[in-house]
């Protein structure tokens, strides 16, 4: 199910070249495995913290300014979540804190990260991680072409979504580079955690644009069919010209 609330946060998301700077060093990260959850660079992920081990983790993250890696967790036969080795990593920010130690935080996605070695498993997972660099476009002209095509397609999609008024179309232009927009759409609209994880692990920017445009084209086709079916029910004499 699409979460249209994300459109209200477009202007607050940091989609700039600072996301791509100074990301070469191996670093210690706190690993937060969750089923169905994938964090992308340039997106915001709200999280309620209530389990005891994650209360401890949240305190360490906030007090020591540690990065957090959100890892898609897959449930094993023993009931534990197996973390994915490719994660979205970023900075945790406190929203609310409660007397019993519960917290509401949000994680600001900053980069793709690969876990290279686990350091501890209790009371929560810590690991060493290294950034996963993107494969850039071959030229500025290629990037510009991809940007124009993706923006045009995304605007048409927003125009066709009945839950959104046309004022949301302008928000597409908040994304100054095509891979930022593609990551945002993947985070907000791909229907499953597994699909999001595959997209997260796609490091070629052009390939991500290609995948997300294919996804949008399918959504547009479904919306157009739904609109025509509704029109046909209203007026059965309408004919389709081939």
C-alpha positions as CSV (number, residue, x, y, z in Angstrom):
1,X,0.0,0.0,0.0
2,X,1.4,3.4,-1.0
3,X,2.1,5.8,1.9
4,X,1.2,9.2,0.5
5,X,2.2,10.9,3.8
6,X,5.8,10.8,2.6
7,X,5.0,13.5,0.0
8,X,4.4,16.0,2.8
9,X,8.1,15.5,3.9
10,X,9.7,16.0,0.5
11,X,11.0,19.5,1.2
12,X,12.6,18.5,4.5
13,X,14.6,15.5,3.0
14,X,18.3,16.2,2.5
15,X,19.0,15.3,-1.1
16,X,22.3,16.9,-1.8
17,X,25.9,16.0,-2.6
18,X,26.9,16.0,1.0
19,X,25.3,12.5,1.1
20,X,28.1,11.4,-1.2
21,X,31.1,13.1,0.5
22,X,33.5,11.6,3.0
23,X,32.1,8.0,2.9
24,X,35.2,6.0,2.4
25,X,36.2,4.9,5.9
26,X,35.3,1.7,7.7
27,X,33.4,2.6,10.8
28,X,31.7,1.0,13.8
29,X,27.9,1.0,13.6
30,X,25.0,-0.2,15.6
31,X,22.9,-2.7,13.6
32,X,19.2,-2.6,13.9
33,X,17.6,-5.6,12.1
34,X,13.9,-5.3,11.3
35,X,11.6,-7.3,9.0
36,X,10.2,-5.5,6.0
37,X,12.3,-2.3,6.8
38,X,14.9,-0.9,4.4
39,X,16.5,2.5,4.8
40,X,17.6,4.5,1.8
41,X,20.0,7.5,1.5
42,X,18.0,10.8,1.5
43,X,15.0,9.4,3.3
44,X,13.7,9.6,6.9
45,X,12.6,6.5,8.9
46,X,10.5,7.0,12.1
47,X,11.0,4.3,14.7
48,X,9.4,3.6,18.1
49,X,12.0,2.1,20.5
50,X,10.4,-0.2,23.2
51,X,12.4,-3.4,23.5
52,X,15.0,-3.4,26.3
53,X,18.0,-4.1,24.1
54,X,17.1,-1.4,21.7
55,X,16.5,1.0,24.5
56,X,20.2,0.4,25.4
57,X,21.2,0.8,21.8
58,X,19.3,4.0,21.4
59,X,20.9,5.5,24.5
60,X,24.4,4.6,23.1
61,X,23.6,5.9,19.6
62,X,22.3,9.2,20.9
63,X,24.8,9.7,23.7
64,X,27.9,8.7,21.7
65,X,26.7,10.0,18.3
66,X,27.1,6.5,16.8
67,X,25.7,5.8,13.3
68,X,23.0,3.2,13.0
69,X,22.7,0.7,10.2
70,X,19.1,-0.4,9.4
71,X,19.3,-4.0,8.2
72,X,16.5,-6.0,6.6
73,X,16.0,-8.9,9.0
74,X,14.9,-12.2,7.8
75,X,13.3,-14.5,10.3
76,X,15.1,-17.8,11.0
77,X,13.8,-21.1,12.3
78,X,15.2,-20.3,15.8
79,X,13.1,-17.1,15.9
80,X,16.0,-14.7,15.4
81,X,16.4,-12.1,12.7
82,X,19.3,-12.6,10.3
83,X,20.6,-9.2,9.3
84,X,21.2,-8.4,5.6
85,X,24.8,-7.5,5.0
86,X,24.0,-4.5,2.8
87,X,22.2,-1.9,4.8
88,X,21.1,1.7,4.8
89,X,23.0,3.7,7.4
90,X,22.6,7.1,8.9
91,X,22.1,9.3,11.9
92,X,19.5,8.8,14.6
93,X,17.6,11.8,16.0
94,X,15.5,11.9,19.1
95,X,11.9,13.0,18.9
96,X,10.4,11.9,22.2
97,X,11.7,10.3,25.4
98,X,9.5,8.6,28.0
99,X,10.2,7.8,31.7
100,X,10.3,4.0,31.1
101,X,13.1,4.4,28.6
102,X,11.0,4.2,25.5
103,X,11.9,6.6,22.7
104,X,10.6,7.8,19.4
105,X,13.4,8.5,17.0
106,X,13.9,9.0,13.3
107,X,16.9,7.8,11.3
108,X,18.2,10.1,8.5
109,X,19.5,7.8,5.7
110,X,22.9,8.9,4.5
111,X,24.5,6.0,2.6
112,X,24.6,2.4,1.6
113,X,26.8,0.3,3.9
114,X,28.2,-3.2,3.8
115,X,28.8,-5.1,7.1
116,X,32.3,-6.5,7.0
117,X,32.6,-7.9,10.5
118,X,30.4,-8.3,13.5
119,X,31.8,-7.0,16.8
120,X,29.1,-8.1,19.3
121,X,25.7,-9.6,19.4
122,X,24.6,-8.7,22.9
123,X,22.9,-6.7,24.2
124,X,22.5,-5.5,20.6
125,X,24.5,-6.0,17.4
126,X,27.5,-3.9,16.6
127,X,29.6,-4.3,13.5
128,X,32.2,-2.7,11.3
129,X,30.8,-1.4,8.1
130,X,32.2,0.1,4.9
131,X,30.4,2.4,2.5
132,X,29.0,0.9,-0.7
133,X,29.8,3.5,-3.5
134,X,27.5,4.2,-6.3
135,X,28.5,3.6,-9.9
136,X,27.9,7.0,-11.5
137,X,26.4,7.9,-14.8
138,X,28.8,7.9,-17.8
139,X,28.4,11.6,-18.3
140,X,26.5,14.7,-17.1
141,X,24.5,14.5,-20.3
142,X,23.3,11.0,-19.6
143,X,22.4,12.0,-16.0
144,X,20.5,15.0,-17.2
145,X,18.5,12.9,-19.7
146,X,17.7,10.3,-17.0
147,X,16.6,13.1,-14.7
148,X,14.3,14.7,-17.2
149,X,12.7,11.4,-18.2
150,X,12.2,10.2,-14.6
151,X,10.8,13.6,-13.5
152,X,8.4,13.7,-16.4
153,X,7.1,10.2,-15.7
154,X,6.9,10.8,-11.9
155,X,4.8,13.9,-12.5
156,X,2.4,12.1,-14.7
157,X,2.1,9.4,-12.1
158,X,1.3,11.9,-9.3
159,X,-1.2,13.6,-11.7
160,X,-3.1,10.3,-12.1
161,X,-3.2,9.3,-8.4
162,X,-6.7,10.2,-7.2
163,X,-5.6,10.7,-3.6
164,X,-3.3,13.5,-4.5
165,X,-4.2,17.0,-5.8
166,X,-2.1,18.5,-8.6
167,X,-0.1,20.7,-6.2
168,X,2.0,17.7,-5.3
169,X,3.5,17.6,-8.8
170,X,5.9,20.4,-8.0
171,X,7.5,18.4,-5.2
172,X,9.1,16.1,-7.8
173,X,11.4,19.0,-8.6
174,X,12.8,19.0,-5.0
175,X,15.1,16.2,-6.1
176,X,18.0,17.7,-8.0
177,X,19.5,14.4,-9.2
178,X,17.7,11.4,-10.6
179,X,19.1,8.7,-8.3
180,X,17.8,10.7,-5.2
181,X,14.3,10.7,-6.6
182,X,14.6,7.0,-7.5
183,X,15.7,6.0,-4.0
184,X,12.9,8.1,-2.5
185,X,10.2,6.4,-4.7
186,X,11.7,3.0,-3.9
187,X,11.6,3.7,-0.2
188,X,8.1,5.0,-0.3
189,X,6.3,2.8,-2.8
190,X,7.9,-0.5,-3.5
191,X,5.5,-3.0,-1.9
192,X,7.8,-5.4,-0.1
193,X,11.0,-5.4,1.9
194,X,12.6,-7.9,-0.4
195,X,12.0,-5.6,-3.4
196,X,13.4,-2.6,-1.5
197,X,16.5,-4.6,-0.6
198,X,17.2,-5.6,-4.2
199,X,16.9,-1.9,-5.1
200,X,19.2,-0.9,-2.2
201,X,21.8,-3.4,-3.4
202,X,21.7,-2.0,-7.0
203,X,24.7,0.3,-7.1
204,X,24.5,1.5,-10.7
205,X,22.6,4.7,-10.7
206,X,21.4,4.3,-14.3
207,X,20.1,0.8,-13.5
208,X,18.2,2.1,-10.5
209,X,16.5,4.8,-12.7
210,X,15.6,2.1,-15.2
211,X,14.1,-0.1,-12.5
212,X,12.0,2.6,-10.9
213,X,10.8,3.9,-14.3
214,X,9.6,0.4,-15.1
215,X,7.8,0.4,-11.7
216,X,6.1,3.8,-12.3
217,X,5.1,2.8,-15.8
218,X,3.2,-0.3,-14.4
219,X,1.5,2.0,-11.8
220,X,0.4,4.4,-14.5
221,X,-0.9,1.6,-16.6
222,X,-3.0,0.3,-13.6
223,X,-4.3,3.8,-12.8
224,X,-5.3,4.4,-16.4
225,X,-7.1,1.0,-16.6
226,X,-8.9,1.7,-13.3
227,X,-9.9,5.1,-14.6
228,X,-11.2,3.7,-17.9
229,X,-13.1,0.9,-16.2
230,X,-14.8,3.5,-14.0
231,X,-15.7,5.6,-17.1
232,X,-16.9,2.5,-19.0
233,X,-19.2,1.6,-16.1
234,X,-20.6,5.1,-16.2
235,X,-21.0,5.0,-20.0
236,X,-21.0,1.5,-21.5
237,X,-21.2,2.8,-25.1
238,X,-17.6,4.0,-24.9
239,X,-15.4,2.1,-27.3
240,X,-11.6,1.6,-27.3
241,X,-9.8,2.5,-30.5
242,X,-6.9,0.2,-31.4
